[in-house]
Amino acid sequence: MVQWPKMNDALGVVNRGQSAESGLCTLCQSDCRGKCETWLSCLKGRKMLYPRDFGAITAGASNTKHLGVAYETIRIDGYNYGSKGQKEGLTSSEDDCIFPNASIETSFGKEVKTKARVPIMTGALGSTFIAAKYWESFAIGAALVGYPIVVGENVVGVDKQAVIENGKIQKAPELDRRINTFLRYYDGYGAIIVQLNVEDTRNGVAEYVIDKFGDKVIIELKWGQGAKDIGGEIQVTSLDYALFLKNRGYVVDPDPTIPEVQEAFKHKAIKAFARHSRLGYTSLQSESDVKEKFTESVAYLRKLGYKRISLKTGSYGMEALAMAIKYATEAKLDLLTIDGSGGGTGMSPWNMMQSWGVPSVNLHAKAYQYAKILADQGKDVVDMAFAGGLAREDHIFKAIALGAPFTKLVCMGRGLMIPGFLGSNIEGVLHSDRKEQLNGNWDKLPASVSKFGTTADEIFAGYAGVQKKVGKEEMKNIPLGAIAAWTLSDKLGAGLQQLMAGARKFSLPEINRDDIYAGNRETQKETGLKYITEKNDQQAKNILEG
C-alpha cells in the first residue's frame, strides 16, 4: 500500500495520525484541530494550491518515488502545444486558453441528464450518527456548490420517530429532513440520491420517497461498498435503543435480548451494541439468478415512477464488477458508482477495511477495460463514478482519465465530510450559546484557525462567494460547514482546472487515458497505461530521425 507523507512543509500541512493514500488521516476525527491538506483547504480554498510563505521561500517536489500500484503511481502528462475543448465563443489563442476558462461542469444519466458544477459527489451518508449530526452542512454545501449528495442506507430504520406499519412507512422525519435540506438550496445542479439496502426495501423506502418527492430524487440500488463485504453497521450505547433496533428487524451484536448480555451491560462490561444490515442476494446461486433479480428490481422502481436510477457496487472481484457494468448498461441506469478498497466513512470492521477487496486503482482500471468491451460491441455504456480513497484534485483528474470516456464523477467520502466538522467546530465557538446544537467540539479557536481571523468572513476564503450567491440576509441560515464545503470545492475545482490546462484539455470530456501514464512497470501492467518514457517515444524518435 502506498502511504501519503504525514506532513508537507511546502503547504504547511501535517496529519495528526497515520496518513492514508487519500492524504487524509487514517482516523478522521470530527473534533480535529488540524491540519491536513483537506482540512486547511476548507478555510483557505485555492490558496492551498501553492507553497506557503511566497517571497521568502523556494520549494521542490518530494513525491518522486513510485512504489507499488496506486493512484500515487499514476502521473499526469503535459504538452507543449495545442488545445482542445474550449468553450463556445472562445478561440485557441493564448488569451482564451487560460486555466480559469477550463470547464469542469459534468453531467450523467441516460434519458434525464443530471448536471454538476464540479465532477465530485459525496459517498453514502446513511444511518451513522455523524452523518445525521452534520447533515445540514453536508447537504447545503452540496446544493450551493452543485454536486450530488447521497443519503445512505438505513436512515428510516434507525429513526425512532419513523412509523412503519405493515411494511409501509407512515412517517420518516429524518429522511424528510435529509431530502428537504438539500432541496431548499437546489438550483438545478447536483442531486439528492437515496440508497436502498435489504432493510430499506422491506421498509418501503422507495415507495415512500416517490410518493412524497417524485422525480426530485434519484433512487440507488446498493450492492456494497469498498470498506466492507458485509452489511452496514452503526454502534449504539443504549440498551433500549439496541432492543428497538432488534425489534425493527436488524441484526444486533451482541444480542440485547439475551439476559447475560443485559447483565454485562448493566455492569458496564459491555458498553455498546453494533447494529448490522443484512447481506443481499444470499438466496441467489448463479449469475443468471442475480441478473433476473436485478432486472426485476429496476423494472419495479421504474413502475413506481423513478426516472433516474443508479447502482452502487463495492470492491468485489472481477465477476461482480462485470455484472455491475453490464447489468447497469442493459437496464439503462443513470450512474454506476464503483467503490474500491479501502475507503470507508462509517463503522466498518477495521481488519476488514485493511484486508478485504480490490484496491481502487486495480478495480477502476478493470472497470475501464470491461466498459470498453461493451462499448466495442456498440453498447451505450452506463456513466460511472469512481470511489475509494480519493480526496484531491489530482485524484479527480486521474480517475476521470483512467476511466475515460465512461467516468463522469469522482465520489469522495471523508474528504467532503471534513468541511462539515470544521465549520461546525468554528461555529460552535463563534456562537457558544448554541455550541451543543451546532455540534461544536471546541471551546476556543485553535491557533491553526485564529491566525486567519476571528470572524467567519475573515476565516473562510469562500465566505464572500457564498454571500454573493445567497444574499447577505440569507447568510444567517447558512451553516459554516457549508461555507467550508464551498471553499474546499473552490480549491478542488481550481486545481483541476490547472491540471486540465497543463494537459491542454479545456473541458472534461476531452480528458482521456492518453493524458496519464504509469510511474512504474507494475502500474503499467495493472492499468494498461503507457510507461512514462515509452509514451510518445516513437514520435520523439521520428522528430530526431526526420
N, C-alpha and C positions, 0 to 999 in steps of 0.2 A: 504493500500500500504506500502510495506517495503521501508524504506528510508536508503540509504547508508550514513554512517557518513560523516560529512563535512570535517573532517581532519583526518589524520593518522600520528601521531607523529613518529611512528616507521619507516615509509618510508620517512618522511619529506615532505609529500604532503598535500595540502589543496585546497579545492574547493572555487572558487571565489563566487559562489552563492549556491543556494539550490541544494542538491545532489539527483540525480536520482538513481534507483536501479543499473544501469549500473556502477555507480561510477563516471559518468560524471556530470558536472553541468547541471541543467535543461535547461539553456540557454547557449549554447556553442558559444562564440564569436571568430571570426576569428582574432581579434587583441589581444587576451588574452595573458597576460604576465606570466601566470602560476598560480598555478602549481598542477593540479590534477595528479593522478597516470598515466593516459594515456599520458598526456602532457609531463611529465618528462621522461616517458619510451621512447618517441621519441628521446630523447637525450642520455639517459644512457643505454637503452636496458635491458639486463638481470640483470644488477646491481640492478634494481628496484625490483627484486625478494626477496631481502634480506633487513633486517633493516639497517638503516644508522649508521654511526659512529662506525663501528665494532672495538672492542678492548677497547671501552670506555663506552659501554652500555650493558644492558641486555634488552630483550623485551618479552612481553607476548601478547596473543591474546586478542582483545577487542570484537570481533564479536561472542559472546557466547549466546545471546538471540535469540530465534527463534519464531517470531511472524508473524501470517498471513500465506499466501500462496504465495511464490515467489521463484525464483531461489536461493535466500539467505537462504531459509529454507530447502534447499536440501544440504546434506553433502556427501563428497566423502569417500568411505571406503578405508581401507588399510589392508594389510595382512602381516603376519609374516613368510610366507614360499611360495615357488613355483614361477613359472614364465611361461608366455605364449607369443607366438608371436615373438620370436627372429628372427632377420633377418637370411637369408640363410648364412650358414657358421659360425654362432655364436652358442655357446653352452649355457647351463643353469648355467654355472659356475658364481661365484661372479665377476670374471674378465670381463665377457661379459655382464652380466645383470646390466649395469650401465645406468643412465638416458640418457646420450648422444646417446646411441645406440637405444633408443626408436624411431621407425619410425612414423613420423607424416604426411607422404605423404598420400594422399587420391585420389580417382577418383570417377567419377559419369558418368552415361549415360548407354544407352542400347547397340545399335549396335556400336556406336563410343564412346570410353571412353575418358573423359577429365580429365587430371591429374592436381593435385595441390600439391605444396610442403608443404603447411600448410593448415589445414582444415578450411579456412576462405574465405569469399568473401565480396565484398562491397555491400551496399544497392544500390538502383537505384539512380544514379546521373544524373538527367534529365535537365529540362529547367530552373532550378533555376540558377541565375547568379553566385552564389557562386560555383556551380559545374563547370560552364564554366571557371571562373577565375582561379581555381586551378587544372584544368583538367590535365595538364602536370605532376604535382606532383602525383596526384592520379593514373593516368594510367601508368606512367613509374615506379612508385613504385610497382604497382601490377604486371607489366610484369617482373621486375627484381626479385622480390620475387617469383612470380609464383602462384598467386591466381586470381580467376575470378573477373572482374570488370563489372558493369552493366551500360550501357547508358540508362538512364531513358526515360520517355515519353516526347513528345512534343519538342524534340530538333530541329527538322526540322521546325515545325510550328511556333516557335518564332524567327527563324533566318531570319532577314531582307534580308540577301543576298541569301537565298534559293529561287529558282524559281520553282513554281508549276503551271503546265498548264493542265487543264482538268483532274485533279486528278492524274497527273503523275509528279513526281519530275524530273526536268531537272538539277538542281544544288542543292547541300546540303553541302556547305563548312564547316559548323560547325560539322555536323555529320561525314563528311570525316575526319576532324581534330581529332575528338574523337577516331575513329577507328584506323587511321594510327598512332597516337601517341602510342597506346598500341602495335600495330604490329611491330613497329620499334625495340622494345627490346624483343618481344615474343620469347621464346626459347623452346616451346613445353609444358610448364607448365602454368596453368591458362587459361583464355579465355576472350574474349570480347563478352558480351551479349547485345543485343539491344531489348528494350521493345516496345510493340505495345499497344496503347490505341485506343479509338474510332477515334480520330482525326488522329493519325498516320496511322491507317488502311485506312481511307479515302484518306489521302495524298499519299498513295502508298509507305510507308517506306519499307515494306517487299520486294516489287518488286525491289526497288532501291538498297537495300543492297545486295540482292542475285545476281543482275546483276553486281554489281561493286566489291563485295568482296567474293562472292561464299561461300564455306563452312568454311571460316575462322571465321565466325560469328555464334553465337548461337542466334536464334530469340526467344523472350519471349512474350507470351500472358499475359496480366495483368488483373486480376480480382479486385485487390485492394491492400491496404497496412494496416499496423497496426496503422497508425496515424489518419486515417480518413475514413469515409464511403461516401465520395463524390470525384469528380474528382480532379486531381492535380491542385495546384494553384501556381502562381507567382504574384509578385507585381511590377508594373511599375510606374514611376513618370513622364512620358512624355505623354501629350495628343495625340501627333502624333503617338506614339508607341501604345497607347491604341486603337486608331482608326485603326491602321494597324492590330492589333490582332483581333479586331471586324470584320474587312473586311475579315480576313483569316478564319473566321467561329467560333471563340471562344466566350464563354460567358464572358463578361467583366462587372465587377461590381464596381462602378455604371456605367451605360451605357454611354459611352463617346459621343454618338450621340445625346443625349438629350441636348437641348440648356441650360436648367437650370444647368445641371451638368457642362457644359463647362464654364458657368458664374461663378459657385462656384470654379472651378479650377483656373480660371483667377484671382480670389480674394484670392486664397490660402486657402479657406475654405475646399476644397478637394485637397489633395496633392498626392494621389496615387490611382491607379486602380488595382483591383485584377482580374487576368485572370484565369478562371476556365475551366477545362475539363468536358466533358460530362460523365454521368453515362452509363455504358454498360448494355446491355441486358434488357433495360426498356420495350421493346415490347414483351418480353417473359413472359408467365404467369404460367409456370409449370416446374417442374424438367425435364420432358421429352423434353420440348422445349429447355432448356439450354443444355442438352446433345446433342441434334441434332445439335444445332448451334455450339457448341464447336467442335464436331466431324467434321463438315464441315470445320471449320476454320483450324484445324490441317491438314486435307486432302489437303486443298488448299495450305498450306505452304509446305507440302511435294511435291506437284505437282510442285511448284516453284523451288524446288531443295534443300530445307533445310534438312540437315542430322541430325541436333541437334535442338530440340525444348524444351523450358521449360515453366513453368507456375508460375506466382507469385500471391498468394492469400493473402487476409488480414484477419483481426480478426473478420470475420463474425461468425455467430452461427454454431451450430453443423451440420445442414443440408448442408450448403455450404462447410464446411470442408470435410464432407464425399463425397460430389460431386467432390471436387477438387482431393482428393486422388484416388477415383475410376476412374474418367474420365482420369486422367493423367496416371494411371496404364494401363487402357484398350487401350489408344492411344499410349502406349509405349514411353511416353515423357522421356526426359533425366534428368530432375530435376523439383522438385516442391518446391518452397520457401514458407514457411508458416510464416507469419509476425504477431506477436501478439501485442496487445496494451501494452503500449503507447510509441512506438518508434516514429520516425519522423525526417527527415533531411531537409524538405522543409519549406513551409509556411502553414502548416496545421492549421486550426482554433483551438485556444488554448483550449477552453472548450470541443471541440470535442475530442481532444487528451486525455483530462483528464477523460472523462466520457463515451466514446464510445467503444464498442467492448469487446472482450475476452482477458484478460491478458495473457501474453506469456506462463507462465508455465502451466496454465489451458488448453490453446489451444494445446500446444505441447504434453501434457500428453494424451489428447484425440486423437491427430494425431497418436500417437503410437498405441492406442487401436484400432482405425479404420483400420490402416495399418495391424495390426496383424490379424484382422478378414479376410481381403483379403488374407493374406499370408496363413492362415489356410485353405483357400479354394483352395490353390495351385497356387495363382496368383503371378506373378513376380512384386512385388510392386515397384512403382516408387521411385527412390532415392530422398531424401528430404534434404532441408536446413532449419534450424530454425532461426528465426529472431525476434527482438523486445526487445531492451534494453540490448543487450549483448555486452560486451566490454573487458572482462578479460579472462585469461587462464582458470580459474576455470569455467567460463561460458561455454567455449568451451567443456571442459570435461563433465560437467553436461548435456549440451544439447545433445551431441552425445550419452551419456549413456541413457538419458531419452528416446530418440527415436531409440535406437539400436534395430535391425541392419539396420534400414532404413535411419538414418540420417548420411549424409556424410560430411556436411559442416555447419558452423555457419556463418550467414550473419550479418555483422556489418555495421551500418550506420555511425553515428557520430564518432565512435571510430577510423575508418580508414580515416576520413576526417581531424582529428586534425593534423596528421603529415604534411599534405599539408599546413595548416595555419601556423604552427610553422616554418616549413622550409622556407616558403616564407617570413615571417617576418624577420628571421635571414638573409636571402639572400639579402633582401632589405636594411639592414643596411650595410652588407659587400660590397655591390655594390650599393651605394647610388645614383649613376648617373642613375641607371635603376630601382629605387625603385618603381615607379608607374607601369612600365611594368611588374615587378616581383610581383605586388600586395602585397608589403610590407606595414605594418601598423606602424612600429616603426621608430623612429628617431635615437635611440641608443639601444644597447643590454641592457636589464634589468639585474639586479643583479642575478636573477634566472638562467640566461644563461651565463653571463660573468664570473661567478665563475668557470665555467668549461673550459673557454678559450675564445679566440677572433678570432679564425680561424675555418673554417669548420672541419678540421681534428682534432682539439682539442675538439670541442664541441660535435661532433657526435661519439658515440662509434662504430657505424656501417660504418663509412667512409671508413676505410681500407678494409672492406669486400666488399663493392660496387666497390671500385677501383680494387680489385683483379678480380672481375667478368668482368668489362667492359674495364679495362686497364686505365693507367694513362692519356693518351691523351684524351680518351672519357669522362673523368670525367668533363670536362668543359661543356659538354652538358647535364649533369645530374642535375636536379633541387634539391636543398637541401631538398625540401619536399619529394622527392622520397627517399633520403637517410634517412630521418626521418621515412618513412614508413618501410624501410628495418630494421631500428634499433628497431622500435616498434614490428615488426613481429618476430625479433630475441628474444625479451623478451617473447612474447606470446608463441612462439614455445618452448623455453627452459622451461618456466613454465609448459606448457602442458606435456612435456617430464617428468618432475619431478613428476607431479601428476600421470602419467601413470606408472612410475617406482614404486611408492608407492602402486599402485593397482596391481603390478606385471604383467602389460599388456604392451608389448613392440611393439605392432602395433595397429593402430586404430581399425581394425575390431574385435579385441579381447575385446574391451570395450563393456560392456553390462549393463543392468539395475541393475544387482546384484552388480555393483560397486558403487552405490549411495544409500542413504537411506534418509527417511524423518525425519526432525528435530522436527516436532510436529505432533499431531494427525490429524489436519486439512489438512496438506500437504499429509500425508499418505492417507487420504480418497480421495483427489482430484487427486493424481498422480498414485495411485495404488502401490506406492513403500512401502517397508517394513519400519516399525518404527525402529529407531536406536537400541534400546535394545532388539527388537524382532528378528532382523536379525541374523541368525545363533545361536539363543538362544537354540534351541533343540540340535544342535551339541555340544554346550558348556555343556549342562546338560549330554549329553551322555559321554563326557570326564570325568565329575565329578562322574558319577554313574557307569562308566565302570570298 
